[in-house]
Amino acid sequence: MNSQYLPSLYFGWPTIAVDTHIFRVSNRTKLAMGKDVVAVEQKLEKVIPKEFKVDVHHWLILHGRYTCVARKPKCGSCIIEDLCEFKDKVE
């Protein structure tokens, strides 16, 4: 397991390390838009409520890996499709 995930997972620290999946999901949904991972991380820190900060990192990664995938997002099976502002949605 990548060490960037350890503080959140093992210690319950409210850490949001932005990887490629989180970067993509955050920008597509306009949850936290930014041109680089630092900008996205800073915006996520501001918009994510404190009670979700320990878990949101994993939720966004999994959503980016399995639903909001890079080449062919599975918008039709996405639970937040109605909230998503991604202009190139697919069926």
PyRosetta script that sets phi, psi and omega in degrees:
from pyrosetta import init, pose_from_sequence

init()
pose = pose_from_sequence("MNSQYLPSLYFGWPTIAVDTHIFRVSNRTKLAMGKDVVAVEQKLEKVIPKEFKVDVHHWLILHGRYTCVARKPKCGSCIIEDLCEFKDKVE")
pose.set_psi(1, 139.9)
pose.set_omega(1, 179.7)
pose.set_phi(2, -65.5)
pose.set_psi(2, 135.4)
pose.set_omega(2, -175.9)
pose.set_phi(3, -66.4)
pose.set_psi(3, -18.6)
pose.set_omega(3, 179.4)
pose.set_phi(4, -66.3)
pose.set_psi(4, -20.5)
pose.set_omega(4, -179.0)
pose.set_phi(5, -89.3)
pose.set_psi(5, -13.3)
pose.set_omega(5, -172.7)
pose.set_phi(6, -61.6)
pose.set_psi(6, -47.1)
pose.set_omega(6, -177.3)
pose.set_phi(7, -57.8)
pose.set_psi(7, -43.9)
pose.set_omega(7, -179.6)
pose.set_phi(8, -68.4)
pose.set_psi(8, -45.7)
pose.set_omega(8, -174.5)
pose.set_phi(9, -72.2)
pose.set_psi(9, -49.7)
pose.set_omega(9, -172.6)
pose.set_phi(10, -88.3)
pose.set_psi(10, -32.8)
pose.set_omega(10, -174.7)
pose.set_phi(11, -107.2)
pose.set_psi(11, -7.0)
pose.set_omega(11, -179.6)
pose.set_phi(12, 71.8)
pose.set_psi(12, 24.8)
pose.set_omega(12, 179.0)
pose.set_phi(13, -78.7)
pose.set_psi(13, 140.0)
pose.set_omega(13, 179.7)
pose.set_phi(14, -76.3)
pose.set_psi(14, 72.3)
pose.set_omega(14, -175.3)
pose.set_phi(15, -107.4)
pose.set_psi(15, 132.6)
pose.set_omega(15, 175.9)
pose.set_phi(16, -121.3)
pose.set_psi(16, 91.1)
pose.set_omega(16, 176.0)
pose.set_phi(17, -87.1)
pose.set_psi(17, 122.6)
pose.set_omega(17, -175.1)
pose.set_phi(18, -89.3)
pose.set_psi(18, 115.6)
pose.set_omega(18, 174.4)
pose.set_phi(19, -106.9)
pose.set_psi(19, -170.7)
pose.set_omega(19, -176.3)
pose.set_phi(20, -62.6)
pose.set_psi(20, -36.0)
pose.set_omega(20, -179.6)
pose.set_phi(21, -69.3)
pose.set_psi(21, -47.4)
pose.set_omega(21, 179.8)
pose.set_phi(22, -64.5)
pose.set_psi(22, -40.1)
pose.set_omega(22, 177.9)
pose.set_phi(23, -59.3)
pose.set_psi(23, -47.3)
pose.set_omega(23, -179.4)
pose.set_phi(24, -64.3)
pose.set_psi(24, -49.9)
pose.set_omega(24, -178.1)
pose.set_phi(25, -62.7)
pose.set_psi(25, -43.0)
pose.set_omega(25, -178.5)
pose.set_phi(26, -63.1)
pose.set_psi(26, -40.1)
pose.set_omega(26, 179.5)
pose.set_phi(27, -75.9)
pose.set_psi(27, -42.4)
pose.set_omega(27, -179.3)
pose.set_phi(28, -62.9)
pose.set_psi(28, -42.6)
pose.set_omega(28, -177.2)
pose.set_phi(29, -83.8)
pose.set_psi(29, -10.0)
pose.set_omega(29, -175.6)
pose.set_phi(30, 64.7)
pose.set_psi(30, 23.3)
pose.set_omega(30, 175.0)
pose.set_phi(31, -65.0)
pose.set_psi(31, -44.1)
pose.set_omega(31, 178.8)
pose.set_phi(32, -155.3)
pose.set_psi(32, 91.4)
pose.set_omega(32, -176.8)
pose.set_phi(33, -83.8)
pose.set_psi(33, 145.5)
pose.set_omega(33, 177.7)
pose.set_phi(34, -170.6)
pose.set_psi(34, 156.8)
pose.set_omega(34, -179.2)
pose.set_phi(35, -84.7)
pose.set_psi(35, -13.9)
pose.set_omega(35, 178.1)
pose.set_phi(36, -144.4)
pose.set_psi(36, 169.5)
pose.set_omega(36, -174.8)
pose.set_phi(37, -65.1)
pose.set_psi(37, -31.5)
pose.set_omega(37, 179.7)
pose.set_phi(38, -66.5)
pose.set_psi(38, -43.5)
pose.set_omega(38, 179.3)
pose.set_phi(39, -63.4)
pose.set_psi(39, -42.0)
pose.set_omega(39, 179.1)
pose.set_phi(40, -65.6)
pose.set_psi(40, -43.7)
pose.set_omega(40, 179.1)
pose.set_phi(41, -60.0)
pose.set_psi(41, -45.1)
pose.set_omega(41, -179.8)
pose.set_phi(42, -63.0)
pose.set_psi(42, -39.4)
pose.set_omega(42, 178.8)
pose.set_phi(43, -70.7)
pose.set_psi(43, -39.6)
pose.set_omega(43, 177.4)
pose.set_phi(44, -61.9)
pose.set_psi(44, -40.4)
pose.set_omega(44, 178.7)
pose.set_phi(45, -58.6)
pose.set_psi(45, -32.2)
pose.set_omega(45, -178.7)
pose.set_phi(46, -81.3)
pose.set_psi(46, -35.9)
pose.set_omega(46, -172.1)
pose.set_phi(47, -95.3)
pose.set_psi(47, -19.1)
pose.set_omega(47, -178.6)
pose.set_phi(48, -85.1)
pose.set_psi(48, 123.6)
pose.set_omega(48, 177.4)
pose.set_phi(49, -60.1)
pose.set_psi(49, 146.7)
pose.set_omega(49, -175.9)
pose.set_phi(50, -51.9)
pose.set_psi(50, -40.5)
pose.set_omega(50, -176.0)
pose.set_phi(51, -68.6)
pose.set_psi(51, -13.0)
pose.set_omega(51, -179.9)
pose.set_phi(52, -106.3)
pose.set_psi(52, -5.2)
pose.set_omega(52, -172.5)
pose.set_phi(53, -65.3)
pose.set_psi(53, -27.5)
pose.set_omega(53, 178.2)
pose.set_phi(54, -72.0)
pose.set_psi(54, -36.0)
pose.set_omega(54, -174.2)
pose.set_phi(55, -97.3)
pose.set_psi(55, -24.1)
pose.set_omega(55, -171.6)
pose.set_phi(56, -60.6)
pose.set_psi(56, -33.3)
pose.set_omega(56, 178.5)
pose.set_phi(57, -55.8)
pose.set_psi(57, -47.7)
pose.set_omega(57, -178.5)
pose.set_phi(58, -71.7)
pose.set_psi(58, -38.7)
pose.set_omega(58, 178.5)
pose.set_phi(59, -60.6)
pose.set_psi(59, -45.3)
pose.set_omega(59, -178.0)
pose.set_phi(60, -68.6)
pose.set_psi(60, -38.7)
pose.set_omega(60, 177.5)
pose.set_phi(61, -62.2)
pose.set_psi(61, -48.9)
pose.set_omega(61, -178.9)
pose.set_phi(62, -63.9)
pose.set_psi(62, -39.2)
pose.set_omega(62, 178.2)
pose.set_phi(63, -63.3)
pose.set_psi(63, -40.8)
pose.set_omega(63, 178.6)
pose.set_phi(64, -70.8)
pose.set_psi(64, -30.2)
pose.set_omega(64, 179.5)
pose.set_phi(65, -76.3)
pose.set_psi(65, -39.2)
pose.set_omega(65, -168.9)
pose.set_phi(66, -113.2)
pose.set_psi(66, -21.0)
pose.set_omega(66, -178.5)
pose.set_phi(67, -119.5)
pose.set_psi(67, -57.5)
pose.set_omega(67, -177.9)
pose.set_phi(68, -91.4)
pose.set_psi(68, 59.0)
pose.set_omega(68, -176.1)
pose.set_phi(69, -73.1)
pose.set_psi(69, 160.6)
pose.set_omega(69, -171.6)
pose.set_phi(70, -62.2)
pose.set_psi(70, -52.8)
pose.set_omega(70, -170.9)
pose.set_phi(71, -89.6)
pose.set_psi(71, -40.2)
pose.set_omega(71, -178.9)
pose.set_phi(72, -134.2)
pose.set_psi(72, 79.3)
pose.set_omega(72, -179.3)
pose.set_phi(73, -59.8)
pose.set_psi(73, 144.9)
pose.set_omega(73, -178.2)
pose.set_phi(74, -94.5)
pose.set_psi(74, 64.3)
pose.set_omega(74, -174.3)
pose.set_phi(75, -59.7)
pose.set_psi(75, -36.2)
pose.set_omega(75, -179.0)
pose.set_phi(76, -63.3)
pose.set_psi(76, -24.5)
pose.set_omega(76, 179.4)
pose.set_phi(77, -107.5)
pose.set_psi(77, 11.5)
pose.set_omega(77, -177.7)
pose.set_phi(78, -83.0)
pose.set_psi(78, 130.4)
pose.set_omega(78, -177.9)
pose.set_phi(79, -76.2)
pose.set_psi(79, -11.4)
pose.set_omega(79, 177.2)
pose.set_phi(80, -116.4)
pose.set_psi(80, 22.2)
pose.set_omega(80, -177.5)
pose.set_phi(81, -56.9)
pose.set_psi(81, -37.6)
pose.set_omega(81, -179.0)
pose.set_phi(82, -69.2)
pose.set_psi(82, -19.6)
pose.set_omega(82, 179.0)
pose.set_phi(83, -97.9)
pose.set_psi(83, -16.3)
pose.set_omega(83, -174.9)
pose.set_phi(84, -74.3)
pose.set_psi(84, 138.7)
pose.set_omega(84, 179.9)
pose.set_phi(85, -109.2)
pose.set_psi(85, 19.3)
pose.set_omega(85, 178.8)
pose.set_phi(86, -66.7)
pose.set_psi(86, 117.7)
pose.set_omega(86, -173.0)
pose.set_phi(87, -71.9)
pose.set_psi(87, -21.7)
pose.set_omega(87, -177.9)
pose.set_phi(88, -103.2)
pose.set_psi(88, 41.5)
pose.set_omega(88, -179.6)
pose.set_phi(89, -59.3)
pose.set_psi(89, 148.8)
pose.set_omega(89, 177.7)
pose.set_phi(90, -121.7)
pose.set_psi(90, 161.7)
pose.set_omega(90, -179.1)
pose.set_phi(91, -84.7)
pose.dump_pdb("model.pdb")
